[in-house]
């Protein structure tokens, strides 16, 4: 029942945060990501240690389930991750507006996705989303750059 209530709340909030049609989307600013992350952390009652690691952008392979679930929630609420499709590249392209390297990012991220499968996450949907996120984060940092 708690999961259903949290899911409903996330859906309600996410529909208010972004336009589901995708029309006239602009990249999210730093404050958006912080607010979304804080919302997910509160909803999931995430321990302070995991929240600190996320705010410090320390996304390592030893991340715990709490961090995995906050990352999943943040992606779903922001529209950049879908539990069925994985990373929503259309929304990632919106995030790359005004920057270079999106095609390279996409190619590198999609290559990385091929490096894991159900045997790596089983029924753990939070871990699955974290594996996608790790691929996205690494490829984004490597390829997407501000236009100078």
C-alpha positions in Angstrom: 0.0 0.0 0.0 2.9 2.4 0.8 4.4 1.7 -2.6 1.1 2.5 -4.3 0.7 5.7 -2.4 4.3 6.7 -3.3 3.8 5.8 -6.9 0.6 7.9 -7.1 2.4 10.8 -5.5 5.3 10.6 -7.8 3.0 10.5 -10.9 1.1 13.5 -9.6 4.2 15.5 -8.9 5.9 14.5 -12.1 3.0 15.6 -14.2 3.3 19.0 -12.6 7.1 19.2 -13.0 7.2 18.6 -16.8 5.0 18.8 -19.8 4.2 15.2 -20.8 3.8 16.2 -24.4 7.5 17.2 -24.6 6.5 20.3 -26.6 8.6 23.4 -25.9 10.8 21.6 -23.4 13.8 23.4 -22.0 16.7 21.7 -20.2 16.2 21.4 -16.4 18.4 23.6 -14.3 20.4 22.5 -11.3 17.6 23.5 -8.9 15.2 21.2 -10.6 17.5 18.2 -10.2 18.1 19.1 -6.5 14.4 19.6 -5.8 13.5 16.3 -7.6 16.3 14.5 -5.8 15.1 15.9 -2.4 11.5 14.9 -3.1 12.5 11.3 -4.0 14.8 11.1 -0.9 12.0 12.2 1.4 9.4 9.9 -0.3 11.8 6.9 0.0 13.1 7.9 3.5 16.6 7.7 2.2 19.4 7.5 4.8 21.5 10.7 5.0 24.6 8.8 3.9 23.1 8.0 0.5 21.8 11.5 0.2 25.2 12.9 0.8 26.8 10.6 -1.8 24.3 11.7 -4.4 24.7 15.4 -3.6 28.5 14.9 -3.9 28.0 13.1 -7.2 29.7 10.0 -5.9 28.1 7.3 -8.1 30.2 4.3 -7.5 29.8 0.6 -8.2 29.3 -0.1 -4.4 26.2 2.1 -4.2 23.5 0.7 -2.0 19.9 0.0 -2.7 18.8 3.3 -1.2 20.9 5.2 -3.7 19.7 3.0 -6.5 16.0 3.8 -5.7 16.6 7.6 -5.4 18.2 7.6 -8.8 15.3 5.6 -10.2 12.7 7.9 -8.7 14.6 11.0 -9.8 14.7 9.7 -13.4 11.0 8.7 -13.4 9.8 12.0 -11.9 12.0 14.1 -14.3 10.9 12.0 -17.3 14.5 10.9 -18.2 14.0 7.3 -17.2 11.2 4.8 -17.9 11.0 1.5 -16.1 10.1 -0.3 -19.3 12.2 1.5 -21.9 15.2 2.6 -19.8 16.7 6.0 -20.5 14.3 8.3 -22.4 16.6 9.6 -25.1 14.1 12.3 -26.2 14.3 13.9 -22.8 18.0 13.5 -22.7 18.2 15.3 -26.0 16.2 18.2 -24.4 18.8 18.3 -21.6 21.5 18.6 -24.2 20.1 21.7 -25.8 22.8 24.3 -26.3 25.5 21.7 -25.9 27.5 19.6 -28.3 28.2 15.9 -28.3 24.7 14.4 -27.9 25.1 11.9 -30.7 28.4 10.7 -29.2 26.8 10.5 -25.8 23.8 8.5 -27.1 26.1 6.0 -28.9 28.4 5.5 -25.9 25.4 5.1 -23.5 23.7 2.6 -25.7 26.9 0.6 -26.1 27.2 0.6 -22.3 23.6 -0.7 -21.9 24.6 -3.7 -23.9 27.1 -4.6 -21.1 24.4 -5.7 -18.6 21.2 -7.7 -18.6 18.6 -9.3 -16.3 21.3 -11.5 -14.8 22.9 -8.4 -13.4 19.8 -7.0 -11.6 17.2 -9.7 -11.4 14.0 -8.4 -10.0 15.7 -5.3 -8.6 14.2 -2.5 -10.6 16.2 0.1 -8.7 19.4 -1.6 -9.5 18.4 -1.8 -13.2 17.8 1.9 -13.3 21.1 2.6 -11.5 23.0 0.6 -14.2 21.3 2.7 -16.9 22.2 5.8 -14.9 25.8 4.8 -14.6 26.1 4.4 -18.3 24.3 7.7 -18.9 26.4 9.6 -16.4 29.8 8.3 -17.7 28.8 9.0 -21.4 27.3 12.4 -20.5 30.4 13.6 -18.7 32.6 12.3 -21.4 30.8 13.7 -24.5 28.3 16.4 -23.7 29.9 19.9 -23.5 28.7 23.4 -23.3 29.0 25.5 -26.4 31.6 28.2 -25.8 
